[in-house]
Amino acid sequence: MSESVYRVTEVIGASAESWEQAARNAIETAAGTVRELRIAEVVRQDVTIEDGKVAEFRVRLGVSFKYDKE
């Protein structure tokens, strides 16, 4: 069995549509610059409010990725 090391970092995604879309936005953006993404865990969800209405859904994710051995 090979040994691996992973790092966990937090990213925040936002969407006017939903928390799910906010999570997708965060993961897809992170995947553009970070290789070997493995797991994302929802750490926190919140919304921004404008004029008494939900303006934006925000999700904070703990995202893990694998370190290269090189």
Residue pairs with C-beta under 8 A, 6 or more apart in sequence:
4 66
4 67
5 66
5 67
6 38
6 64
6 65
6 66
6 67
7 64
7 65
7 67
8 62
8 63
8 64
9 62
9 63
9 65
10 43
10 60
10 61
10 62
10 63
11 26
11 27
11 29
11 30
11 60
11 61
11 63
12 26
12 58
12 59
12 60
12 61
13 22
13 23
13 24
13 25
13 26
13 27
13 29
13 58
13 59
13 61
14 22
14 25
14 56
14 57
14 58
14 59
15 21
15 22
15 24
15 25
15 56
15 57
16 55
16 56
16 57
17 57
18 57
19 45
19 57
19 59
21 57
22 57
22 58
22 59
23 40
23 42
23 59
23 61
26 40
26 59
26 61
26 63
27 37
27 40
27 61
27 63
30 37
30 63
31 37
34 63
34 65
35 65
35 66
35 68
36 65
36 66
36 68
37 63
37 64
37 65
38 64
38 65
38 66
39 63
39 64
40 61
40 62
40 63
40 64
41 61
41 62
42 59
42 60
42 61
43 60
43 61
43 62
44 59
44 60
45 57
45 58
45 59
45 60
46 58
47 54
47 55
47 56
47 57
47 58
48 54
48 55
48 56
48 58
49 55
